[in-house]
Amino acid sequence: MAAERLVVVGGDAAGMSAASQARRLKGPEAMSIVAFERGDFTSYSACGIPYWVSGDVDGPDDLIARTPEEHRARSIDLRTRTEVTEIDVAGHRVRALDRDSGETYWTGYDKLVIATGARPVRPDLPGIDAPGVHGVQTLGDGQALLESLDRAPGRRAVVVGAGYIGVEMAEAMLKRGFEVTVLNRGAQPMATLDPDMGQLVHEAMDGLGITTVNGASVTRIDTGEDGRVTAVATEQETYPADVVVLGIGVEPETSLAREAGLPLGPHGGLLTDLSMRVVGQDDVWAGGDCVEVLDLVAGRTRHIALGTHANKHGQIIGANVGGGYGTFPGVVGTAVSKVCDLEIARTGLREKDARAVGLRYVTATIESTGRAGYYPGAEPMTVKMLAEYRTGRLLGVQIVGREGAAKRVDVAAVALTASMTVEAMTALDLGYAPPFSPVWDPVLVAARKAVSAVRASLRDDA
C-alpha cells in the first residue's frame, strides 16, 4: 500500500510544526511529507527581527529554530525557494514554481496544509518601492534593512505606523543612533489599546526622544536623484528621512486560498473548525497567520498574527493529519510589547470592541507599582479593566508600565478564558513578596475597583 502524501504550503511556524508533528506520529513508510517554502529560511522567529535590527540579538541564526537541513534529516522533503502558485482542490494537487530554475510542476496530495502566513500592509503610494523603504516580515527583510542602515546618508528614520511593529522598530532605530519620527494615522499609538492607554505610550515615547505624530496620513514618499528615499509626506507636513520602515500591520496571505474557492472570513483569513480543518473540506487544514480564529470573549472570528498561535495550530494540525486528535478552541487576544523600558500589554476587548459586539460595560483604571512601594526599584504601572455591565464578567485588561508590568496580563488572560467575574478575580491567590508585588497586586486592585463600578451599575438600574 502506497504511503499517504501530506503537502505543506509554507515553511515557517504553523507549516513546519504541522509537518514535524505528523512525522512524529507517522513514519516515512506510512506518510511522505513534502513542504514548500518560497524563501530561504524555515522555522524562524519573525517577532525577533526588531531585536536583531536593534542589536539586542546577534541573529539571524539566533532566530532560527530549525534549519531546512534539520527538517530534511527528519525525512521531510522540504523544498525552499519554491513557491506554490495554484491549489487545485478538486484534483488534490498543487502547482509549484522553482524560483531558481523557473521550472513549474504539479504535486499531488492526500492531505494538504495551508500555512501561507500574512503579508505586510504596503499602501499604494508614490515612492513606496524606493530604495531605503523597508518592511520587516522576513529574515531577508531584516538583512536588507540592516544593510540599508549602513548605507544611509544620514541618521533620520521615519517609521510609518505605531502598532506593535511600529513601536518596536522605533526602538530599534533609536538604539541604532537614528533620530526617529513615527507617523501614526490614529489618534494615539498602539491602536490595540484604548486611546487613554495609548496616550501613556505616546508620552513615554516622547520622553525617550521619539517624535510621534498622530493623525498623520502618509500621501507619498519623496526620492532624490539617485532614487533613494529622502522624505515622507503627509497631508500636513513633509518629514526628512534617510530610511523608512513600514510598520502598518499585516493581513492574511490568502490569495491562493481565495483563487481555490476556499472559505474566507470577514477579515480575509481562512475559516476552519476546531480541528483546524478548512470549513467544507475533508482533506485541507490551515493554520497560522493566514486563518481567522474564534474570539472567546466577543464570540466572533478575528485575525491575530502571532507565533504563539501559529505553533499551536501546527501542533494540532500535525496531530490530526497524523492520526491523532487535537482542537484549538480560540483566543482571548493577549499580546505584549515594549518600547525601551516601557512595557505594553492587552488581553480581551477594548471599549470599541465591546461596543461593536453590543456589550454594555463599565471600566476601572488604577495606578500602582510592580513591587511594594517601599521596595527599591518599584516602578509605576497603569491597569485598565473592562467588565460587563451588571454581570461583572471580565471583558478585557490593558497594562502600561515599567519592569514587571506586561506579564501581569497573563493573569487576566486566564481569567478571561475561564469566563471569571471581576468579583471572583479579587479572591485569586496570587504570589506576594515585596520584591515582586504590593500586598494587593495591581490586577487585583483594578478588579476591586471594577467590582465597585459593576455594583454602581446595578444601583443605577434599580
KOLBAVO-730555 format. One record per residue (C-alpha): residue number from 1; z, y, x. Coordinates in pm, 1 decimal, m for minus. Layout:
residues N
(NUM,(Z,Y,X))
...
***
This chain:
residues 462
(1,(0.0,0.0,0.0))
(2,(m103.6,338.0,141.4))
(3,(166.6,591.7,219.1))
(4,(214.1,885.8,m15.3))
(5,(91.4,1215.1,125.5))
(6,(304.6,1526.5,99.1))
(7,(126.9,1854.6,175.1))
(8,(333.5,2164.4,250.4))
(9,(180.9,2513.4,242.5))
(10,(394.1,2743.2,457.7))
(11,(585.2,2660.2,774.6))
(12,(899.6,2868.8,752.7))
(13,(1238.9,2815.7,586.8))
(14,(1154.8,2659.9,249.9))
(15,(846.3,2469.6,358.6))
(16,(982.8,2309.1,671.2))
(17,(1324.9,2244.0,517.8))
(18,(1144.0,2052.4,243.2))
(19,(930.5,1863.3,494.7))
(20,(1228.6,1778.0,714.1))
(21,(1445.3,1661.8,424.4))
(22,(1163.6,1447.6,282.8))
(23,(1113.5,1292.9,625.6))
(24,(1484.9,1204.7,646.9))
(25,(1458.7,1021.6,317.0))
(26,(1121.1,856.8,372.7))
(27,(979.4,728.2,698.7))
(28,(618.2,771.0,813.7))
(29,(523.7,432.7,667.5))
(30,(623.7,544.4,316.8))
(31,(517.2,910.3,329.5))
(32,(281.6,1107.5,551.5))
(33,(358.3,1479.0,571.6))
(34,(102.5,1748.4,651.2))
(35,(223.4,2109.1,681.5))
(36,(1.3,2416.0,716.8))
(37,(119.6,2740.1,877.9))
(38,(m121.8,3029.7,927.1))
(39,(86.1,3182.8,1207.5))
(40,(207.9,3061.1,1544.7))
(41,(576.7,3014.7,1465.1))
(42,(778.8,2793.4,1232.5))
(43,(1135.3,2782.2,1101.0))
(44,(1238.9,3126.1,1225.4))
(45,(1474.6,3395.7,1100.7))
(46,(1277.5,3694.1,976.7))
(47,(1613.8,3851.3,887.1))
(48,(1691.8,3869.5,1258.9))
(49,(1385.0,4074.6,1353.8))
(50,(1556.9,4417.1,1321.1))
(51,(1829.9,4297.7,1559.5))
(52,(1570.8,4175.7,1808.3))
(53,(1399.2,4514.8,1791.9))
(54,(1733.9,4692.3,1838.8))
(55,(1814.4,4483.1,2146.7))
(56,(2115.8,4308.7,1993.1))
(57,(1927.2,3976.8,2008.3))
(58,(1711.7,3875.2,2303.3))
(59,(1450.9,3698.7,2086.1))
(60,(1208.6,3583.5,1981.0))
(61,(1314.8,3236.5,2097.7))
(62,(1670.0,3302.9,1976.4))
(63,(1535.1,3346.8,1622.7))
(64,(1352.1,3013.3,1608.7))
(65,(1549.3,2725.8,1458.8))
(66,(1284.6,2460.4,1522.1))
(67,(953.6,2485.0,1705.8))
(68,(624.7,2328.6,1593.8))
(69,(661.4,2070.8,1871.2))
(70,(1004.1,1969.4,1742.1))
(71,(868.1,1922.4,1390.8))
(72,(577.2,1714.8,1522.3))
(73,(819.0,1498.2,1715.9))
(74,(970.9,1408.0,1377.8))
(75,(638.8,1271.5,1250.1))
(76,(536.1,1584.0,1060.8))
(77,(169.1,1670.8,1104.4))
(78,(221.8,2045.1,1145.5))
(79,(m97.5,2248.7,1179.4))
(80,(m31.9,2601.7,1299.8))
(81,(m287.1,2882.8,1288.2))
(82,(m430.5,2705.6,985.7))
(83,(m442.3,2890.0,656.0))
(84,(m469.1,2728.5,314.6))
(85,(m733.3,2925.5,124.4))
(86,(m751.0,2729.7,m202.9))
(87,(m542.0,2490.9,m410.2))
(88,(m730.4,2250.6,m635.9))
(89,(m457.7,2127.2,m870.3))
(90,(m687.2,1906.6,m1078.8))
(91,(m832.9,1744.7,m766.4))
(92,(m496.0,1711.9,m588.2))
(93,(m628.2,1877.8,m273.1))
(94,(m608.7,2198.6,m69.1))
(95,(m875.8,2373.2,137.1))
(96,(m766.7,2482.3,486.0))
(97,(m918.8,2719.8,741.4))
(98,(m862.2,2666.1,1113.8))
(99,(m828.7,3027.4,1228.6))
(100,(m929.2,2946.0,1584.7))
(101,(m1239.8,2731.0,1527.6))
(102,(m1342.0,2870.8,1188.8))
(103,(m1364.2,2516.2,1050.1))
(104,(m1277.7,2462.4,683.5))
(105,(m1185.0,2128.6,531.0))
(106,(m1015.1,1969.2,231.0))
(107,(m692.7,1767.8,247.0))
(108,(m575.2,1556.7,m45.7))
(109,(m215.7,1526.8,m158.6))
(110,(3.2,1316.5,m382.3))
(111,(274.2,1581.0,m382.7))
(112,(241.2,1947.7,m295.9))
(113,(499.0,2205.5,m185.8))
(114,(406.8,2573.6,m206.6))
(115,(617.9,2787.9,26.7))
(116,(391.9,3084.8,91.1))
(117,(677.7,3335.1,118.3))
(118,(649.8,3706.8,48.3))
(119,(426.7,3985.1,172.9))
(120,(542.7,4335.5,267.8))
(121,(456.7,4610.6,24.3))
(122,(188.1,4811.9,201.2))
(123,(67.6,5104.7,m9.2))
(124,(m298.2,5200.8,m4.2))
(125,(m262.8,5530.8,179.3))
(126,(m488.1,5714.8,423.0))
(127,(m391.0,5611.0,777.2))
(128,(m175.5,5314.6,672.6))
(129,(m356.9,5084.1,916.5))
(130,(m344.8,5322.4,1212.9))
(131,(m204.1,5208.7,1548.1))
(132,(166.7,5285.0,1557.6))
(133,(226.3,5191.5,1190.8))
(134,(417.1,4864.3,1160.6))
(135,(557.8,4621.3,908.5))
(136,(829.2,4376.4,1012.1))
(137,(772.6,4049.7,827.9))
(138,(690.4,3801.1,1105.8))
(139,(782.0,3742.3,1469.1))
(140,(434.3,3866.5,1556.8))
(141,(513.7,4189.6,1374.2))
(142,(832.3,4227.6,1575.9))
(143,(649.8,4175.4,1903.4))
(144,(380.0,4424.6,1805.8))
(145,(642.2,4686.0,1716.0))
(146,(824.9,4643.5,2045.4))
(147,(500.2,4684.9,2237.9))
(148,(419.0,4993.1,2031.0))
(149,(758.1,5145.7,2107.9))
(150,(686.6,5108.2,2478.2))
(151,(352.6,5288.1,2433.5))
(152,(481.3,5561.9,2202.8))
(153,(401.4,5907.5,2344.3))
(154,(731.8,6049.3,2218.0))
(155,(1064.4,5945.5,2068.3))
(156,(1020.5,6027.8,1698.8))
(157,(1035.4,5740.0,1449.9))
(158,(976.5,5763.3,1076.5))
(159,(1094.5,5476.8,857.1))
(160,(932.0,5461.3,514.4))
(161,(1173.0,5307.6,264.8))
(162,(1552.3,5290.1,252.5))
(163,(1624.0,4939.1,130.4))
(164,(1767.4,4660.1,345.1))
(165,(1478.5,4651.6,591.3))
(166,(1454.1,5030.4,599.2))
(167,(1817.3,5094.5,691.3))
(168,(1824.6,4803.5,937.8))
(169,(1511.6,4933.0,1109.9))
(170,(1654.0,5286.6,1112.8))
(171,(1949.9,5147.6,1306.9))
(172,(1714.7,4960.7,1542.3))
(173,(1512.3,5276.2,1613.7))
(174,(1831.9,5474.5,1671.5))
(175,(1955.7,5215.7,1921.7))
(176,(1617.7,5234.6,2096.4))
(177,(1679.7,5603.8,2155.6))
(178,(1446.0,5741.9,1890.1))
(179,(1503.6,6040.7,1666.1))
(180,(1495.0,5875.6,1323.3))
(181,(1383.6,6009.6,986.4))
(182,(1399.7,5786.9,679.2))
(183,(1172.0,5878.1,388.2))
(184,(1308.4,5739.0,64.3))
(185,(1129.1,5766.1,m268.6))
(186,(1451.4,5709.6,m465.3))
(187,(1747.1,5933.8,m538.6))
(188,(1965.3,5763.4,m274.7))
(189,(1915.9,5498.9,m5.2))
(190,(1982.9,5134.9,m92.6))
(191,(1842.2,5118.7,m445.1))
(192,(2011.9,4778.2,m476.2))
(193,(2331.9,4982.7,m521.3))
(194,(2417.9,5230.6,m793.5))
(195,(2340.2,5589.9,m688.0))
(196,(2707.2,5682.1,m643.1))
(197,(2745.8,5399.3,m390.2))
(198,(2410.7,5479.6,m230.2))
(199,(2540.7,5832.8,m172.8))
(200,(2809.3,5685.2,53.7))
(201,(2538.2,5513.4,258.2))
(202,(2344.7,5840.9,278.4))
(203,(2649.2,6028.9,406.5))
(204,(2717.9,5761.7,667.3))
(205,(2356.4,5763.5,788.1))
(206,(2369.7,6141.3,824.7))
(207,(2688.5,6100.6,1026.7))
(208,(2507.6,5863.3,1262.0))
(209,(2232.9,6116.8,1322.8))
(210,(1973.3,5954.4,1095.8))
(211,(1793.1,6207.2,876.4))
(212,(1745.6,6066.5,526.4))
(213,(1508.1,6245.4,290.2))
(214,(1538.9,6133.3,m72.0))
(215,(1277.8,6187.5,m340.5))
(216,(1009.2,6167.1,m72.2))
(217,(684.0,6000.9,m182.8))
(218,(450.6,5941.6,111.1))
(219,(95.3,6064.4,47.9))
(220,(m77.7,5997.7,380.5))
(221,(m29.9,5910.9,745.5))
(222,(m189.5,6151.7,991.5))
(223,(m352.0,6040.5,1314.8))
(224,(m462.8,6204.2,1637.2))
(225,(m796.0,6196.9,1820.0))
(226,(m711.1,5855.6,1964.6))
(227,(m648.7,5720.5,1612.3))
(228,(m275.7,5670.9,1667.3))
(229,(m20.2,5793.6,1414.5))
(230,(106.8,6149.2,1462.4))
(231,(285.8,6229.4,1136.1))
(232,(379.5,6111.8,788.8))
(233,(308.2,6345.8,497.9))
(234,(493.1,6360.6,166.1))
(235,(425.0,6578.8,m135.0))
(236,(668.4,6836.9,3.6))
(237,(653.6,6820.3,383.6))
(238,(499.7,6657.7,691.3))
(239,(718.8,6473.4,943.7))
(240,(603.7,6424.2,1305.6))
(241,(600.9,6058.9,1412.0))
(242,(525.6,5864.9,1728.5))
(243,(588.4,5537.3,1548.6))
(244,(615.0,5447.6,1179.1))
(245,(799.9,5147.1,1038.2))
(246,(735.6,5033.2,682.2))
(247,(1046.7,4910.7,503.0))
(248,(932.0,4945.9,143.7))
(249,(1016.0,4591.1,40.3))
(250,(829.8,4269.2,m30.0))
(251,(663.5,4092.5,m321.6))
(252,(590.0,3722.9,m376.8))
(253,(283.3,3592.3,m194.1))
(254,(134.8,3401.4,m485.2))
(255,(m236.6,3479.4,m468.5))
(256,(m318.9,3110.4,m407.1))
(257,(m98.2,3004.3,m696.4))
(258,(m249.8,3263.1,m928.2))
(259,(m602.2,3154.4,m843.6))
(260,(m499.9,2792.8,m905.0))
(261,(m376.2,2883.0,m1253.0))
(262,(m9.5,2810.9,m1184.1))
(263,(253.3,2992.8,m1395.8))
(264,(393.6,3321.3,m1265.3))
(265,(691.7,3519.3,m1389.0))
(266,(729.4,3889.8,m1469.8))
(267,(790.3,3973.7,m1102.5))
(268,(484.4,3780.8,m979.6))
(269,(674.7,3477.9,m848.0))
(270,(609.4,3114.7,m929.7))
(271,(814.7,2967.9,m1212.1))
(272,(996.5,2640.9,m1152.0))
(273,(1250.2,2420.6,m1327.3))
(274,(1594.0,2339.6,m1188.4))
(275,(1445.0,2078.8,m952.7))
(276,(1211.4,2347.7,m810.1))
(277,(912.1,2170.2,m966.3))
(278,(647.9,2419.1,m1082.5))
(279,(660.5,2450.3,m1460.4))
(280,(396.8,2232.5,m1625.6))
(281,(317.6,2036.3,m1308.1))
(282,(425.3,1683.8,m1221.2))
(283,(336.8,1686.7,m851.2))
(284,(377.1,2050.6,m740.7))
(285,(700.4,2212.3,m618.7))
(286,(762.4,2564.5,m492.2))
(287,(1045.5,2741.5,m312.3))
(288,(1145.3,3035.9,m100.6))
(289,(1028.6,3393.4,m132.3))
(290,(727.5,3301.6,m349.8))
(291,(935.0,3193.3,m652.2))
(292,(1145.0,3356.7,m919.7))
(293,(1492.9,3219.2,m983.9))
(294,(1738.4,3244.3,m1270.3))
(295,(1990.5,3526.8,m1250.4))
(296,(2307.9,3359.9,m1376.9))
(297,(2461.6,3692.0,m1481.0))
(298,(2163.8,3856.3,m1652.2))
(299,(2013.7,3535.3,m1789.5))
(300,(1663.1,3630.8,m1669.8))
(301,(1445.8,3535.9,m1376.2))
(302,(1429.7,3765.2,m1075.9))
(303,(1267.8,3768.8,m732.6))
(304,(1507.4,3760.6,m436.7))
(305,(1365.1,3718.7,m87.2))
(306,(1647.9,3572.3,122.1))
(307,(1654.9,3295.9,381.7))
(308,(1972.3,3151.9,227.5))
(309,(1793.0,3071.1,m96.3))
(310,(1476.0,2955.4,81.8))
(311,(1662.7,2695.9,286.3))
(312,(1846.1,2569.0,m22.2))
(313,(1518.8,2546.1,m213.4))
(314,(1364.9,2347.5,69.7))
(315,(1653.9,2102.6,83.7))
(316,(1636.2,2046.2,m291.7))
(317,(1258.3,2006.5,m294.2))
(318,(1270.8,1765.9,0.3))
(319,(1532.0,1556.5,m177.5))
(320,(1326.3,1540.0,m496.3))
(321,(990.1,1459.4,m336.5))
(322,(1163.2,1210.5,m105.7))
(323,(1306.4,1005.9,m390.1))
(324,(1649.3,1167.6,m419.3))
(325,(1772.5,1430.6,m661.6))
(326,(1882.9,1791.5,m642.7))
(327,(1886.7,2108.2,m851.1))
(328,(1905.5,2481.7,m789.7))
(329,(2094.6,2638.5,m1083.3))
(330,(2030.8,3003.4,m996.7))
(331,(2175.4,3304.5,m817.9))
(332,(2410.8,3594.4,m878.0))
(333,(2226.5,3831.9,m644.7))
(334,(2453.0,3851.6,m341.1))
(335,(2334.1,4045.0,m36.6))
(336,(2490.3,4215.9,265.0))
(337,(2354.2,4451.2,528.2))
(338,(2468.0,4716.6,773.2))
(339,(2362.0,5033.7,943.1))
(340,(2550.2,5062.8,1272.2))
(341,(2920.0,5021.5,1182.6))
(342,(2873.1,5077.4,807.6))
(343,(2876.1,4755.1,603.4))
(344,(2697.7,4733.8,267.6))
(345,(2733.6,4456.6,9.7))
(346,(2649.8,4385.2,m350.5))
(347,(2650.5,4097.3,m598.1))
(348,(2574.7,4068.9,m967.2))
(349,(2442.4,4356.8,m1175.2))
(350,(2411.0,4728.0,m1113.0))
(351,(2461.6,4964.7,m1404.7))
(352,(2085.1,4986.4,m1466.4))
(353,(2061.5,4604.6,m1461.8))
(354,(2333.9,4572.3,m1724.2))
(355,(2162.9,4829.5,m1944.9))
(356,(1827.6,4653.5,m1903.0))
(357,(1963.7,4330.1,m2049.6))
(358,(2157.2,4504.0,m2325.7))
(359,(2507.6,4454.7,m2187.3))
(360,(2777.3,4710.9,m2257.5))
(361,(3008.5,4758.3,m1961.8))
(362,(3290.5,4951.5,m1802.5))
(363,(3318.5,5047.0,m1434.8))
(364,(3602.9,5086.4,m1188.1))
(365,(3576.7,5238.4,m839.2))
(366,(3856.7,5233.7,m584.0))
(367,(3910.5,5334.0,m223.3))
(368,(4116.3,5111.9,3.8))
(369,(4123.9,4977.0,358.4))
(370,(4026.3,4647.8,515.0))
(371,(4370.9,4599.9,669.3))
(372,(4721.1,4715.1,586.5))
(373,(4714.8,5094.1,610.7))
(374,(4975.3,5097.4,887.2))
(375,(4795.7,4834.9,1098.8))
(376,(4581.2,4966.5,1386.9))
(377,(4211.6,4976.4,1309.4))
(378,(4243.6,4998.3,930.5))
(379,(3907.0,5128.2,811.3))
(380,(3819.5,5268.3,468.0))
(381,(3608.7,5093.5,206.5))
(382,(3492.9,5173.8,m143.3))
(383,(3466.8,4899.7,m405.4))
(384,(3288.0,4943.6,m738.4))
(385,(3322.3,4681.1,m1012.1))
(386,(3138.7,4633.0,m1341.2))
(387,(3293.3,4434.6,m1625.8))
(388,(3161.1,4355.6,m1969.3))
(389,(3285.9,4583.6,m2244.8))
(390,(3566.8,4422.2,m2445.3))
(391,(3540.6,4068.8,m2293.8))
(392,(3615.1,4174.4,m1935.3))
(393,(3365.2,3927.1,m1788.3))
(394,(3283.5,4029.8,m1432.4))
(395,(2926.7,4162.2,m1411.1))
(396,(2892.8,4298.5,m1059.0))
(397,(3056.1,4432.9,m743.2))
(398,(2936.8,4675.1,m476.1))
(399,(3117.8,4746.0,m150.0))
(400,(3053.6,5008.3,116.4))
(401,(3286.5,5037.3,415.3))
(402,(3359.5,4960.4,775.8))
(403,(3479.9,4645.1,951.1))
(404,(3576.6,4366.8,712.4))
(405,(3412.4,4521.2,406.1))
(406,(3090.0,4331.9,347.7))
(407,(3202.3,3969.9,338.1))
(408,(3465.2,4050.3,75.4))
(409,(3174.3,4039.4,m165.4))
(410,(3181.4,3658.9,m138.3))
(411,(3499.5,3651.1,m347.5))
(412,(3313.9,3837.0,m621.7))
(413,(3010.5,3607.7,m588.8))
(414,(3228.7,3303.1,m654.6))
(415,(3394.5,3479.4,m947.9))
(416,(3053.0,3563.5,m1095.6))
(417,(2931.5,3206.4,m1054.7))
(418,(3243.3,3085.6,m1235.4))
(419,(3199.9,3348.8,m1513.9))
(420,(3550.7,3479.6,m1447.2))
(421,(3700.2,3781.3,m1618.5))
(422,(3839.4,4066.4,m1414.8))
(423,(4182.5,3985.3,m1552.8))
(424,(4157.8,3628.8,m1421.0))
(425,(4049.9,3769.6,m1084.0))
(426,(4372.9,3964.7,m1045.5))
(427,(4558.4,3631.9,m1011.1))
(428,(4335.1,3495.4,m733.0))
(429,(4535.4,3360.0,m439.8))
(430,(4361.2,3541.6,m155.1))
(431,(4471.8,3535.6,206.5))
(432,(4702.2,3812.9,321.7))
(433,(4835.0,3934.2,654.4))
(434,(4837.4,4297.6,774.7))
(435,(4553.7,4246.7,1029.4))
(436,(4323.5,4116.2,754.3))
(437,(4413.7,4283.8,426.6))
(438,(4655.2,4511.9,245.4))
(439,(4906.2,4334.6,21.1))
(440,(4660.3,4391.1,m262.1))
(441,(4313.2,4307.8,m138.2))
(442,(4058.0,4581.3,m222.4))
(443,(3864.8,4345.2,m451.8))
(444,(4182.4,4273.5,m647.0))
(445,(4268.8,4643.4,m665.3))
(446,(3926.7,4704.8,m818.0))
(447,(3979.9,4413.4,m1059.1))
(448,(4313.7,4561.5,m1172.4))
(449,(4150.3,4897.6,m1238.2))
(450,(3866.4,4723.3,m1423.7))
(451,(4123.0,4545.3,m1642.9))
(452,(4261.9,4884.1,m1741.8))
(453,(3911.3,5003.8,m1829.4))
(454,(3848.6,4693.1,m2040.4))
(455,(4177.1,4741.5,m2228.1))
(456,(4081.1,5102.3,m2291.3))
(457,(3753.8,4980.8,m2442.0))
(458,(3947.1,4758.7,m2679.0))
(459,(4165.2,5054.0,m2786.7))
(460,(3854.4,5263.5,m2841.4))
(461,(3719.2,5003.0,m3082.4))
(462,(4049.3,4956.5,m3263.3))
***
